[in-house]
């Protein structure tokens, strides 16, 4: 079983979408390598819930 990635919630603003390689602003789950893994979400609570409930990596 692979080690699960640690994710943090990041609020990506319109000016920063290119930095994160996403197409819209919102809350995203971002891993230790600054790679977006989940999102976008409209709120911090929704993003944190998705991070908490995500399945582990295979």
N, C-alpha and C positions, 0 to 999 in steps of 0.2 A: 504494500500500500504506500502510495506517495505521501510525502509530508504535506499537510494542508497549508495553503498559502495564508499568510496573515494579511487581512484587508483592513483598510481604514476608510472612513467616509470622507470624501473631498467635495467641496462646493466649487464646481467649475463655472466660472462666469463667462459671458459671451466673448470677452477679450482673450480668454485663455483656452478656448476649444481647440485651437490648432496645437497648442502645447501638449494636450492630452490625446490628440488624434481622435476626437469625437466631433459630431456634427451639431450638437446643441448643448446649451447650458443646462445645468442641473446637478443633482447630487449623484456621485458615482462611488462604487467600491473600487479602491485602487490597491494593488499589491505592493510588496516591498521593493519592486523594481519600477515603481511608478507606472505600471501597466493597468489600464482600466479593465476590470473584470466584470463588473455589474453596473447596470444603470442605462439610462438616466432615471432618476427618481425626483419627484416634486418636493420631497421634504427629507430632512435629516432622519426623522423617525422611520420613514419608509425604507430609506437606504440601510439604516442600522438593522432593521428587521430582516431585510434580504441578506445582509452579511451574516447575521446570526443563524438564519435558517438555511443557508446554502449547503448543498451536499459537499462532502469532501472530495478532493481530487482522486482519480483512480490511480 
